Amino acid sequence: LYVEWPHESGIQQLVIEAKLRHGSREKTIEKGFEQTVGYMDKCGTKEGYLVIFDRTPSAKWEEKIFKDEKSANGFKIKIYGM
């Protein structure tokens, strides 16, 4: 999802990528991070968010909910687990 709106400092642009967790959290983040960076590069944005939805029935909420941040090649992405 590409979002753009007026902001007091100019136009704010960002990319939001949503993924369902398949396999390990780390693999899902790795794949989602690469996709988000690709979308950010195409859109010319420097702000991105990756949201991971964990539908594992046996996982507790404490395991599903997290917040992280990852950077590479000038791209900074905030990662949220739900």
C-alpha positions in Angstrom: 0.0 0.0 0.0 1.4 3.4 -1.0 0.2 6.3 1.1 0.8 10.0 0.3 -0.7 13.0 2.1 0.1 16.6 2.9 2.1 17.2 6.0 3.3 20.4 7.7 6.8 19.7 6.4 5.7 18.8 2.9 4.2 15.7 1.3 4.6 12.6 3.4 5.0 9.3 1.4 5.2 5.8 2.8 4.8 2.2 1.9 2.9 -0.3 4.1 3.4 -4.1 3.4 1.2 -6.6 5.1 2.2 -10.3 5.3 0.7 -13.4 6.8 3.3 -15.4 8.8 4.2 -18.6 7.0 6.9 -20.7 8.7 9.3 -18.8 11.0 8.9 -15.2 12.0 12.5 -14.5 10.8 11.8 -15.9 7.2 8.5 -14.0 7.0 10.3 -10.7 8.0 13.2 -11.4 5.6 10.9 -11.9 2.6 8.6 -9.0 3.7 11.6 -6.7 4.2 12.9 -7.4 0.7 9.5 -6.7 -0.8 9.0 -3.5 1.2 12.4 -2.2 0.1 11.5 -2.9 -3.5 8.2 -1.1 -3.3 9.9 1.9 -1.5 12.5 2.0 -4.2 9.9 2.1 -7.0 7.8 4.7 -5.2 10.8 6.9 -4.2 10.0 6.8 -0.4 12.3 6.5 2.6 9.6 5.5 5.1 8.2 2.0 5.2 6.2 -0.3 7.5 5.9 -4.1 7.5 3.0 -5.6 9.3 3.1 -9.4 10.1 -0.1 -11.1 10.9 0.4 -14.4 12.9 -2.7 -16.6 12.7 -1.0 -19.5 14.5 -3.8 -20.8 16.8 -1.4 -22.2 19.4 0.7 -19.0 19.7 0.1 -16.7 22.7 -0.5 -13.0 22.1 2.8 -12.3 23.8 4.5 -14.2 21.0 2.5 -12.6 18.2 2.8 -8.9 19.3 6.2 -7.3 18.6 7.8 -4.1 17.3 11.2 -3.9 15.5 13.1 -1.8 13.0 15.4 -2.9 10.3 17.6 -0.8 7.9 19.5 -1.6 4.7 20.9 0.5 1.8 19.4 3.7 3.2 15.9 2.2 3.7 14.5 2.1 7.2 11.4 -0.1 7.9 9.4 -0.4 11.1 8.1 -3.9 11.6 5.1 -4.7 13.7 3.7 -8.2 14.6 0.1 -8.9 15.4 
